[in-house]
């Protein structure tokens, strides 16, 4: 399988690239800065330099040609302002979805955020509120596309602890922590489970093995 990952230098994306490469998949990661290419090569991924804030749909679609699946793992990141939440967390996600449709890539995974479907509570930090609104708008854009078999994954608070390979994956889990290792493992399992298409799932640490959790989510 060939998978193209937007935001290929992100912490979850690099973990995902390693897992996919280890099992024999062909992986490409879209990055904004050429100096990030070495980290992708070390993870077993082909680096593709392309700025999703300035690229056209046609340019991105060319990078997606021949892919079996696409994963949106990009984000403006900590330290960025509200404006970049809109241009990256929403705008780049919408562009990537448009490009996947144009390239005929149906399987489409999105890493989103818990709380993205709700108006942020009063008193929420303005930049974080902008981030949640941008994620929610991007998710709505993706859901509206009949040409994509999308799955939206909303992890809880991310940690760098070692993965446990045991999670809780449901439409609503409540708040909780989850390791980046386990998020990457769940993404791999979601790629293998087409029956999760059309689902928005929350993810936190739990007691269920990853493959069982994904299979249960697909059948619920």
NORRA-V414400 format. One record per run of one state. SS is the DSSP state (2 for helix, 1 for strand, 0 for the rest). FROM is the first residue (numbers start at 0). TO is the last residue. Records with the same first field share a line. If there is no record, write none. Layout:
BEGIN
SS->FROM-TO  FROM-TO
END
This chain:
BEGIN
0->0-0  6-9  22-24  31-32  42-44  49-55  64-67  72-80  103-105  111-124  143-147  155-155  159-164  170-175  191-192  196-197  205-206  219-219
1->1-5  25-30  45-48  68-71  106-110  148-154  156-158  165-169  176-178  198-204  207-208
2->10-21  33-41  56-63  81-102  125-142  179-190  193-195  209-218
END
